Amino acid sequence: MAMKHLWTIVGVTDVSRSIVWYQSLLGLTPTQPAHDYFGTIEMDGTVLLCLHRWGDHDHPSLASPERAEPGNGLLLFFRVDDFDHALARARTLVNELEEEPHVNANTGTKEFALRDPDGYYVMVSALSAA
């Protein structure tokens, strides 16, 4: 069976800033992006998220944040095995969470939400039920 991988790519204003922000949130070792226009957030060789600078390379859906509000119809959802640590890291990255920690009634897992530097809605959830 061939392995399939999804590379979710979001448009960002500053790739380096966003790389640092996501690595900090997820507790990953800091790295620099390969390019100023594109970078990946990776863990154990798996790409978790791709960040692409707005306007580069004529991708129609990445032309400009002014053409559509960033994140409209998109929820970046990360499941983590260190929920309490992720929450502590998140509180250092933003002034206010979008959703304070709570237990999701459908999944029984703890979760919280925040906005990244470009306004994307980011949900962080524990791997297992509370």
VOKE-302387 format. One line per 2 residues: number of its first residue (from 1); their letters; for each residue x, y, z of C-alpha. Coordinates in pm, 1 decimal. Example, Ala and Ser with C-alpha at 12.3 -4.5 7.8 and 13.67 -1.06 7.14 Angstrom:
1> AS> 1230.0:-450.0:780.0 | 1367.0:-106.0:714.0
! end
This chain:
1> MA> 0.0:0.0:0.0 | 138.3:340.0:-95.5
3> MK> 151.1:606.0:174.7 | -40.2:925.6:98.1
5> HL> 41.5:1260.9:254.0 | -162.5:1579.0:263.2
7> WT> 30.3:1903.8:247.0 | -193.8:2184.0:368.1
9> IV> -55.2:2515.8:241.7 | -167.1:2848.8:386.3
11> GV> -78.8:3197.8:270.9 | 118.5:3406.5:519.5
13> TD> 270.1:3751.9:529.2 | 605.9:3651.1:679.6
15> VS> 714.9:3287.1:642.6 | 997.9:3308.6:897.1
17> RS> 773.1:3465.3:1161.5 | 503.1:3204.2:1103.9
19> IV> 753.7:2917.1:1116.2 | 876.3:3036.3:1456.2
21> WY> 519.2:3087.0:1580.9 | 400.8:2735.9:1488.7
23> QS> 720.5:2569.1:1609.5 | 679.9:2751.1:1941.3
25> LL> 312.8:2651.7:1972.7 | 384.9:2286.3:1898.2
27> GL> 706.4:2264.2:2101.7 | 921.1:2181.4:1799.3
29> TP> 1290.9:2248.1:1755.7 | 1335.4:2587.9:1587.8
31> TQ> 1449.0:2574.7:1225.0 | 1464.5:2826.8:945.6
33> PA> 1258.7:2789.1:628.4 | 1437.9:2679.6:313.9
35> HD> 1316.5:2994.7:134.5 | 1177.9:3335.2:230.4
37> YF> 860.8:3250.0:34.0 | 796.4:2889.6:152.4
39> GT> 856.7:2675.8:457.3 | 724.6:2366.1:628.6
41> IE> 640.3:2272.9:984.4 | 762.0:1916.5:1029.1
43> MD> 778.1:1652.6:1300.4 | 958.8:1321.0:1265.9
45> GT> 988.7:1370.1:890.1 | 617.1:1435.8:842.6
47> VL> 499.8:1770.5:709.6 | 230.7:1911.5:940.2
49> LC> 176.0:2243.8:763.5 | 321.7:2442.6:473.7
51> LH> 350.6:2821.8:481.9 | 361.9:3014.7:154.9
53> RW> 413.8:3389.1:124.9 | 115.7:3570.3:-22.8
55> GD> 155.8:3672.5:-387.5 | 454.5:3459.0:-487.8
57> HD> 446.0:3221.6:-785.6 | 104.4:3321.7:-922.7
59> HP> -96.8:3062.2:-729.0 | -456.9:3184.2:-774.6
61> SL> -567.8:3105.2:-419.4 | -253.4:3258.3:-267.8
63> AS> -256.6:3582.7:-464.2 | -348.7:3817.8:-181.9
65> PE> -516.3:3814.2:159.2 | -730.7:4105.5:38.7
67> RA> -914.3:3877.3:-207.6 | -1062.9:3672.3:77.5
69> EP> -1025.7:3687.8:451.6 | -742.6:3451.6:555.5
71> GN> -885.5:3139.1:708.9 | -1240.7:3175.2:578.9
73> GL> -1361.2:2815.2:568.3 | -1038.3:2677.8:715.1
75> LL> -974.6:2539.2:1062.5 | -620.1:2432.9:1143.4
77> FF> -666.3:2152.9:1397.6 | -367.2:2005.3:1581.2
79> RV> -390.0:1706.6:1816.4 | -108.3:1708.7:2070.7
81> DD> 18.3:1470.2:2335.1 | 133.1:1754.4:2563.3
83> FD> -187.8:1956.3:2594.4 | -101.0:2143.9:2915.6
85> HA> 240.9:2241.5:2782.1 | 88.9:2347.5:2449.4
87> LA> -159.0:2565.7:2637.6 | 123.8:2730.8:2832.0
89> RA> 316.5:2793.0:2508.2 | 3.0:2931.4:2340.1
91> RT> -48.0:3183.9:2620.3 | 299.4:3326.2:2546.6
93> LV> 215.4:3369.3:2176.5 | -112.5:3563.6:2200.5
95> NE> -270.0:3816.8:2432.4 | -599.7:3631.0:2438.7
97> LE> -720.3:3286.3:2335.3 | -1015.6:3262.4:2096.4
99> EE> -1154.5:2978.5:2308.4 | -1038.1:2903.4:2659.6
101> PH> -961.2:2540.1:2744.5 | -1271.3:2325.1:2764.8
103> VN> -1381.1:1967.6:2704.2 | -1539.3:1907.1:2365.1
105> AN> -1874.0:1738.9:2434.1 | -1850.6:1534.8:2111.6
107> TG> -1499.1:1396.0:2150.9 | -1440.2:1419.3:2525.6
109> TK> -1102.1:1581.0:2459.6 | -968.8:1904.5:2603.0
111> EF> -915.8:2181.4:2349.1 | -851.0:2552.8:2307.9
113> AL> -824.5:2790.6:2014.3 | -614.9:3090.8:1914.8
115> RD> -533.6:3297.7:1604.4 | -196.7:3280.8:1433.7
117> PD> -12.4:3597.5:1318.0 | -208.4:3600.5:989.7
119> GY> -547.0:3552.7:1151.5 | -595.0:3180.7:1090.0
121> YV> -806.1:3003.8:1351.5 | -598.4:2734.0:1520.3
123> MV> -756.1:2466.9:1740.5 | -535.6:2256.8:1967.4
125> SA> -679.6:1935.3:2110.0 | -552.4:1667.2:2344.8
127> LS> -496.5:1326.5:2187.4 | -703.3:1138.4:2441.9
129> AA> -1022.2:1206.3:2633.2 | -1006.1:1417.9:2947.4
! end
